[in-house]
Each structure stands twice: as structure tokens, then as C-alpha cells.
Amino acid sequence: MRRPRPGRFALGVTIVAVPLVLALLGPVFAGEPGPRAASFTSGDGHWLGTDFVGRDVWRLVLHGGRPVVLTALAATALACLVALPVGLAAALTRHRWLEELLMRPLDVLLAVPSLLLVLLAATVYSPGPAGLVLLVAAANVPDAARLVRAAAAEAVTRPAVEALRLQGETRWRIAVGHVGRSLSRTLAADAGTRLTGVLYLVATAAFLGVGVAPDAADWAVMVDRNRAGLFVQPWAVVVPALLIVALTTGTNLLFDAALDKDRDGGRGAAGLPAEPGGPGGTVPHHTQKGVHP
């Protein structure tokens, strides 16, 4: 049996802390913009050099994380909030037509690649940050809802759910009180993976100029706009790219560590379930070896 891995949690916190702190607190300490210098230069008080128009790269890094992080978190949360009730309703309903009505339109969206869906919508109108959140969430709802439905469909066949139905429990109580709780590990694992995909989708959309201004202080935009000077002044590309990678990698490690901890909860020191009479367990007096009633 596998044992808990506290080192994975510590590593995840260490990796994800840097981009998160820069994203959330960076604008507070960024200060006022100084005069612009020559493009793609180093030194002269610029710790990471200047970008393609002579702006200080370090100041852009401090400002550029918040749009990426907030957009990704909001899109992931919105996708999960929409997918969860849709998937549960499709799994718990006894009406085939309702299940078809809920799931078949999502199958149409699922057939369109996420980035293509965002780009097609961007050709119709120019989305701002809120519009980008809606587009990315809509692109992630179909497969998230199908995952919830598949997991819930297995849970509703358990004897415990049938017993709740025979007791007259409402579908809402069954869905939230039993089926929803039984899906917590699956949903947590999916949320970690989905956040990683959403981060890459948001960064790619910003890289292509969707939802952000061409000269915005955004980590993905910085990678795009400064790539021409990669071999002249690499920090303008390398630093924001590494921060995006650290954010996605650290997030996955944290979710993995949380799931490992949850799975190993209640296990003994050797990773086995605590036995009665062992550490953390007790044996009734009349069942102990050598003791008879």
C-alpha cells in the first residue's frame, strides 16, 4: 500500500507560492512606471532588463500574474459550478428525454476543440476579461459534466441510494447528501487537472491576443510580444513562461498531495487500515484473545 507523501505537498507549496505571491501582491509593490529605456536592454536599474518597447520587465512581471490567475480560477470555478448540477441531474433523472436534453447539446460543444471554440467566438465579438472567463468556462463544461454524470451514474446504483429512496428521501437530499459526497475525490482530482488545462488555455488565448490588449501587462502576452528578442534579452520571455509552468505544476502537486492524504486517512503507520486492538483501534473486552464472557 502507498504511504502519504508529505514531501509532495511541501514541494507543491514551494513551487506554487512564487507565482501566486507575485500575482496577488505584485501590483501592490510594483510602484510607479519609470521612464522607458531602449528595447531589449539590460542594466541601468532594470533587474530583468526591458521589453520590446523599453518597459521594465520586473514591473511587468509584478503586474502580469493577476489577470492570468484570476481568469483561470474564475473559469475553473464557473465550469465546475455549471457542470456539477447538470451532471447530477442527468444521472439521477428517471426521464430519458431529460437526460438527452441535458447532455446532447454538450456533446456538440465537446466535438469542438477548446481553443478553436474560443477563437471562433472571438471572431464574432472582442471579449474582455469577463468574456474570456465565460468562453473558457463554456469550453470546459461539456467534458466536466460528462465526468460528473459518469461518476454519479455509478454511485446511484449502490444499495445505499436505493435504501434512501425507499425511505422516501428527496432527490435533492440524495444528490447532495450521498451522491455528491461520494464524488468528492473524483471532483477534486478533476478540478486540479482542469485548472491546469484552463491555465494553459487562458495563457494561449492571451498569447493570441484574445481577451487582452496587445500591450497588456500579462505573462502570456509578455511571452508573445517579447519572443523576437529571446536571444538578445531572454528574461522578458523566460521569466513569465517559467511562472506559468510553476503555477500549473505546483497546482497539480498540491491536488495530488491532498488526494494522497485523503486516501491514506484512517490507515495505520504501515499504510494499512487500523486494526481493532492495534494503534488507533480497540477490541471489546469479550472478544480479546484468551478472555471469555
matplotlib code that plots the C-alpha trace (Angstrom):
import matplotlib.pyplot as plt

x = [0.0, 1.2, 2.1, 1.4, 3.9, 4.3, 7.3, 5.0, 2.8, 5.7, 7.2, 3.8, 3.5, 7.0, 6.6, 3.2, 3.9, 6.2, 3.7, 0.8, 2.5, 3.7, 0.2, -1.7, 0.7, 2.9, 0.8, 1.0, 4.8, 5.2, 5.4, 5.1, 6.4, 9.7, 10.9, 11.2, 14.6, 15.9, 14.2, 15.7, 18.5, 19.9, 21.2, 20.5, 18.4, 16.3, 16.8, 15.3, 16.0, 13.5, 10.9, 10.2, 9.1, 11.6, 9.4, 10.8, 10.3, 10.3, 7.5, 5.5, 6.1, 4.6, 1.5, 1.1, 0.2, -3.1, -5.0, -3.9, -4.5, -7.9, -9.2, -8.1, -9.6, -12.8, -13.2, -12.5, -14.9, -17.6, -17.2, -17.4, -20.4, -22.3, -21.2, -22.0, -25.8, -26.1, -24.2, -26.1, -29.4, -28.6, -27.5, -30.4, -33.3, -35.6, -36.7, -34.6, -35.7, -34.4, -31.0, -30.9, -31.9, -29.1, -26.3, -26.7, -26.0, -22.9, -21.7, -21.9, -19.6, -17.4, -16.7, -15.2, -11.6, -11.5, -9.1, -11.0, -14.2, -12.6, -11.1, -14.4, -16.2, -13.5, -14.2, -17.8, -17.0, -14.0, -14.2, -12.8, -11.6, -15.1, -15.9, -12.7, -13.8, -17.2, -15.6, -13.1, -15.7, -18.1, -15.3, -14.7, -18.3, -19.1, -16.4, -16.7, -20.5, -19.9, -17.4, -19.8, -22.6, -20.5, -19.3, -22.8, -24.4, -22.2, -23.0, -26.8, -26.7, -25.4, -27.7, -27.4, -29.0, -31.8, -32.3, -32.6, -35.2, -37.3, -37.1, -38.7, -35.7, -36.0, -33.8, -32.1, -31.1, -29.9, -28.0, -26.3, -26.2, -24.9, -24.0, -22.4, -20.2, -19.2, -17.9, -15.7, -12.4, -13.2, -14.2, -11.1, -8.8, -10.7, -10.5, -6.8, -6.3, -8.9, -7.3, -4.0, -5.8, -7.6, -4.4, -2.8, -6.0, -6.1, -2.4, -2.7, -5.7, -3.8, -0.8, -3.0, -4.5, -7.9, -9.4, -6.4, -4.8, -1.7, 0.5, -1.2, 0.9, 0.1, 2.6, 1.3, 1.3, 4.9, 5.9, 4.3, 5.4, 9.0, 9.8, 11.5, 14.2, 14.6, 18.3, 19.0, 17.2, 15.8, 14.4, 11.4, 10.3, 11.8, 10.6, 6.9, 7.0, 8.6, 6.0, 3.1, 4.8, 5.4, 1.8, 0.4, 3.0, 2.6, -1.2, -1.1, 1.3, -0.9, -4.0, -2.1, -0.9, -4.4, -5.8, -3.0, -3.7, -7.4, -6.8, -4.4, -6.6, -7.6, -4.6, -2.0, 1.6, 2.3, -0.4, -2.9, -6.3, -6.1, -7.0, -9.0, -6.7, -3.8, -2.7, -5.9, -8.2, -9.7, -11.2, -14.3, -13.4, -15.3, -13.6, -10.0, -7.9, -7.9, -10.8, -14.3, -17.6]
y = [0.0, 3.5, 5.8, 9.5, 11.8, 15.0, 15.9, 16.3, 18.8, 20.8, 20.8, 21.8, 24.7, 25.9, 25.8, 27.4, 30.1, 32.1, 32.8, 33.2, 35.7, 37.7, 37.5, 38.6, 41.0, 42.1, 45.1, 46.4, 46.6, 47.4, 51.2, 53.9, 53.2, 54.8, 56.3, 53.9, 52.8, 51.2, 47.9, 44.6, 46.1, 45.1, 47.0, 50.7, 49.8, 47.2, 43.9, 41.8, 44.2, 45.9, 44.5, 45.2, 48.8, 49.6, 48.9, 47.4, 43.6, 43.2, 45.7, 43.9, 40.6, 42.0, 43.3, 40.4, 37.5, 38.7, 38.5, 35.0, 33.6, 35.3, 34.4, 30.8, 30.4, 32.1, 30.0, 26.7, 27.5, 28.6, 25.4, 23.2, 25.1, 24.6, 21.0, 19.6, 20.2, 19.3, 16.0, 15.1, 15.9, 13.8, 10.8, 11.0, 11.6, 8.8, 10.5, 9.6, 12.7, 15.0, 13.3, 13.6, 17.3, 18.0, 16.0, 16.1, 19.9, 19.4, 16.7, 19.2, 21.6, 18.7, 18.0, 21.4, 21.9, 24.3, 26.8, 26.7, 27.5, 30.5, 31.7, 31.3, 33.3, 36.0, 36.5, 37.5, 39.9, 41.1, 39.6, 41.4, 39.6, 38.6, 37.4, 35.3, 33.7, 32.8, 31.4, 29.3, 28.0, 27.1, 25.2, 23.2, 22.5, 19.6, 17.1, 18.2, 17.5, 14.1, 13.1, 14.1, 12.2, 9.0, 9.1, 9.8, 7.1, 4.5, 6.0, 5.9, 2.1, 1.4, -0.2, 2.8, 5.1, 2.6, 2.4, 6.2, 6.1, 3.5, 5.7, 8.5, 10.8, 13.6, 13.5, 16.7, 15.1, 12.0, 14.1, 16.4, 14.2, 11.0, 11.0, 14.4, 13.5, 10.2, 12.2, 14.5, 12.7, 12.4, 16.1, 17.2, 15.3, 16.7, 20.2, 20.1, 18.7, 21.1, 24.1, 23.2, 22.9, 26.2, 28.0, 26.8, 27.8, 31.2, 31.7, 30.6, 32.8, 35.8, 34.8, 35.0, 38.4, 37.1, 38.9, 41.2, 44.2, 43.7, 45.6, 44.4, 43.5, 39.8, 36.9, 35.2, 38.5, 39.1, 35.7, 36.5, 40.1, 39.6, 36.4, 38.3, 39.3, 35.9, 35.6, 39.3, 39.8, 36.3, 37.3, 39.0, 35.6, 33.1, 34.6, 34.8, 31.4, 29.8, 31.4, 29.9, 26.5, 26.7, 27.7, 24.7, 22.2, 23.3, 23.2, 19.6, 18.6, 20.2, 18.3, 15.1, 15.5, 16.4, 13.2, 11.1, 12.4, 11.8, 8.3, 7.4, 8.9, 6.2, 4.0, 2.8, 3.6, 0.9, 2.3, -0.4, 0.1, 0.4, -3.0, -3.3, -3.6, -2.0, 1.6, 3.7, 0.7, -1.1, -4.5, -5.2, -6.9, -10.1, -10.6, -10.3, -13.4, -15.6, -13.7, -15.3, -13.9]
z = [0.0, -0.7, 2.2, 2.5, 0.8, 2.9, 0.7, -2.3, -0.5, 0.6, -2.9, -4.4, -1.9, -2.6, -6.4, -6.5, -3.8, -6.0, -8.9, -6.6, -4.4, -7.4, -8.9, -5.8, -4.2, -7.1, -8.1, -4.6, -4.7, -8.4, -7.9, -10.5, -14.0, -14.7, -18.0, -20.9, -22.0, -25.2, -26.2, -25.0, -22.9, -19.5, -16.6, -15.8, -12.8, -14.7, -12.8, -15.7, -18.5, -20.7, -23.1, -26.7, -26.1, -23.3, -20.3, -17.2, -17.3, -13.5, -13.1, -15.9, -14.1, -10.9, -12.8, -15.2, -13.0, -11.6, -14.9, -15.6, -12.2, -11.6, -15.0, -14.7, -11.2, -12.1, -15.3, -13.5, -10.7, -13.1, -15.2, -12.1, -10.7, -14.0, -14.7, -11.3, -11.2, -14.9, -14.5, -11.3, -12.9, -15.9, -13.7, -11.2, -13.5, -14.5, -17.6, -20.6, -22.6, -19.8, -19.8, -23.6, -23.4, -20.9, -22.4, -26.2, -26.6, -24.6, -26.9, -29.8, -27.8, -26.9, -30.6, -31.0, -29.7, -26.8, -28.3, -31.6, -29.8, -28.1, -31.4, -33.2, -30.5, -30.6, -34.3, -33.5, -30.7, -28.8, -25.3, -22.3, -19.2, -18.2, -21.7, -21.7, -18.4, -19.9, -23.1, -21.2, -18.8, -21.6, -23.3, -20.2, -19.1, -21.6, -20.5, -16.8, -16.9, -18.6, -16.0, -13.2, -14.9, -15.3, -11.7, -10.4, -12.5, -10.8, -7.4, -7.8, -8.4, -4.9, -2.3, 0.0, -2.6, -3.2, 0.6, 0.8, -2.0, -0.2, 3.0, 1.0, 0.8, -1.8, -4.9, -3.7, -0.4, -2.2, -4.8, -2.3, 0.9, -0.6, -4.3, -4.2, -1.2, -2.9, -5.9, -3.8, -4.6, -8.3, -8.5, -6.6, -8.9, -12.0, -10.6, -10.3, -13.8, -15.2, -13.6, -15.3, -18.7, -18.1, -17.2, -20.5, -22.4, -20.8, -21.5, -25.1, -25.7, -24.2, -26.3, -29.4, -28.3, -27.2, -24.2, -23.5, -25.1, -27.3, -24.9, -21.6, -18.6, -18.8, -18.5, -21.7, -23.6, -22.5, -23.9, -27.2, -27.6, -26.5, -28.3, -31.1, -28.6, -26.9, -27.8, -27.1, -23.7, -22.7, -19.3, -20.8, -22.2, -19.8, -16.5, -17.4, -19.1, -16.0, -13.8, -15.8, -15.8, -12.0, -11.4, -13.3, -11.9, -8.3, -8.5, -9.7, -7.0, -4.3, -5.6, -5.7, -2.2, -0.9, -2.6, -1.2, 2.3, 2.0, 0.7, 3.5, 6.2, 8.6, 7.7, 10.1, 10.1, 7.5, 5.2, 6.2, 7.8, 11.6, 13.1, 16.2, 19.2, 17.2, 17.1, 17.0, 17.5, 20.4, 20.9, 23.0, 26.2, 25.5, 22.1, 23.2, 22.9, 25.9, 27.5, 27.6, 28.7]

ax = plt.figure().add_subplot(projection="3d")
ax.plot(x, y, z, "-o")
ax.set_aspect("equal")
plt.show()
